[in-house]
Amino acid sequence: MQWSDLLLFGAVAAAAIGYAEGGLLAREIGSWQTVSWALILAAPLMVALMTMAIVDQPPTGTLSQWAAFAYLGVVSMFLGFFAWYRGLATGPMAQVSQVQLTQPVLSILWAALILREELTWQTIIGGIAVILCAGIAVRTRRGRVRLTHSAEDRAVQSSPVEAMPSTNLP
């Protein structure tokens, strides 16, 4: 194992923790607030890293390249995360996050349809496997949740003590 492997593992772990915590936080303060505060808190480090990168290698690009970069940054990343964290906040987080596993497959499919990228049989089989595994994971979790709730419901119904009505108000 090399240093770069450890860094990659650390990045994956940090992203997983960030998604989970972001989903929980979005339930409390809202999706756009979660994304915005994350960017504000990360800004000092990001500005420092950006400055170091610019000094090392000044950016170049045409006007259309910078426009595409701005679009991807604002629409795809910033505004896209509003919807993503909203989904994490409203749905069962484990099930919603499984949907993201299909994103690379859909990106490859759109690249083939729009940009005429070549699809190999290995890519198609791999994509189908990813979608099937994500679907199985979502259905398995959904089945476990139903079974858990059914067992709890039977226990409450057979209990001699009636459940007290909830006094929590929204």
N, C-alpha and C positions, 0 to 999 in steps of 0.2 A: 504494500500500500504506500502511495506517495503522498506528499504534502497536499498536492492539488486534489487528491481524492478526499482527504479530510476536509478541505475547504468546501468542496462540493457537497459533502454530507452535511456540514454545518449550515450551508445555505439552504438546503432542502429542509432541515430541521427548523431553522428560523422561519422559513416561509410557512411551514405547517403550523407552527405556533402562532405566527402572525395572522393567518387565516382564521384559526379557531378563536383567538382572542378578539379579532376584528368582528367576527360574526356575533360573539357574545356582546361586545360593546355596541354594535349596531342595534341590538335589541333594546339597549338602554337609552342611547342618545340619538339614534337614527343613522341611516346609511351614509348620507352625504356629509354629515358631521364627522363620522368615523374616518372617512377617506381624507377629508380636509385637515383634521387634526393630525393624522398620521403624516401627511405631507409637511405640515408646519413643524412638527417635532423632528422630522428627518432633514429639514431644509439646511441647517448649519453644516451637517456632515456632507450632504450632497453638494452644497456650494463649494466646500473645501475640496472635495474630490474632483468636481468639475473644473475648478481653477487649476488644479495640478495637471489634469488631462489636457487642458487648453494650452498651458505653458509647454508641456511636453510635445504636443502635436496640435497646432492650431486647426480649428475646424474649416472644412471647405465644403462647398456644395452650391448647386444652382438654386435659383429662386423656387423652382418647382420642387426640388428636393427638400428645401427648408419648409415649404408649405405642406408637403406630405408629412414631414417630421412633426410639424405643429398639429396637424390634424390627428395623427396617431397619438400624440401626447395628450391632447385635450379630449378628443371624442372617444377614441378607443380605450385609452387608459383611464383618464380621470372620470369622465362621465360613465364609462362602462363599469367602473367599480361601484358607482351608485347602485346600479341594478344588481350587481353581484352581491354586495353586502345586504341589500334589501332582501334578496332571495335567501341568504344565509340567516337573516334575522327572522323572517316569517316562517320558513319551513324547517323541518327537522334538518339540522346542520349536516349530519352525516349523509343523508340522502341527497341533499342539494349539492354537496361537494362532489358526489360521485358523478354528477352531470358534467363537471368540468373535465373528466377523463375523456369525454367525447370531443372536446374542443380541438385537439390536434388532428383527429380523424376528419372532422368537418373542414378544418383549414386545408388539409391535403385535397379533399374532395372539391372545395371551391377553387383551389389552385388549378386542378385538372379541368374544371368546367370553364373558368374564366380566362386563365392564362395558358391553357392548353399544355399544362405540365403532364409528363408521362406517368401513368400509373402502372406499376409492375404487379404481378400476381402476389408477390410477397407482401407488398404494401396493402393490397386489397385484403388478403387473408389476415394480416396483422390488424388492420382497421376493424374488420368484422369481429375478431377476437376481443379487441378492446371494448367495443360497444356491447358485445354479449356479456363480458365480465362485469362491466359497469351496470348493466341491466339486472344481472343476477344479484349483484351486491345490493342494489336498491330494493329489489323484491325480497331478498333474504332479511334485510333489516326491517322492512315493513311487516313481514310475517312474524318476526320476533316481537315487535311492538304490539301487534294484535294479540299474540298469545299471552304476553305479559299482562296486558290490560284485561283479557278474558279471565285469567287466573285471579287477578285482583278483584274483579267484579264478582266472581263466584264466592270468594272469601268474604267480601263485604255482605253479600246477600245471605250467606249462611251464618253470619255472625249474629249472636243474640242481641248485641248492642247496635242500635241504628246509628248510622253516620250522621253527625251534626251537619247542618247546612253551613256552607262557607259564608263567612262574614267579610271576606275580602271584597272591597269595592274597587272598581277600576279607577 
